[in-house]
Amino acid sequence: MPYIPPDDRHTLNFAVENLKAMDVYPNGRLNYVLFKLCKDTIEPSYNNYKNFIAELEECAHEIRRRFLSPYEDEKIKENGDVE
């Protein structure tokens, strides 16, 4: 999902580092930045908003797949599965 050409990553990684430096984390600030990005850059149309939301959903799915699922698997090993 987030696999873009290496040449495109440098500028975007710079933007991420700046967001981190400004404490843009999931504490309301990330929500603000994503909403503001949508509000300021998306040409109003059902399809454009739908595509923006799809990007957010795919990001959530990738986080779940790459980070949350392995964490849950580790906790099952540590504490046992639901019987």
C-alpha positions, 0 to 999 in steps of 0.5 A, a space after each residue: 500500500 504505501 510503496 511509492 518509488 524511492 525517488 518520491 520518498 525523500 520529500 515526503 519523509 522530510 514532511 513526516 519529520 517536520 510533522 513529528 517535530 511539531 508533535 503531530 501525533 494521534 492526539 487530535 493534531 493528526 486528525 486536524 492535519 488530515 482534515 485540513 489537507 482534505 479541505 484544502 486540496 481536494 476538489 469537491 466531488 463525491 468521487 474525490 472525497 471517496 478516494 481520499 477516504 479510501 486512502 485513509 482506510 487503506 493506511 489503517 488496514 496497512 497499520 493493522 496488518 503490519 503492526 497490530 496483527 503481529 502484536 496480537 499474535 505475540 500476546 496470544 503466545 504470551 497469554 494464551 488464546 481465547 478458549 
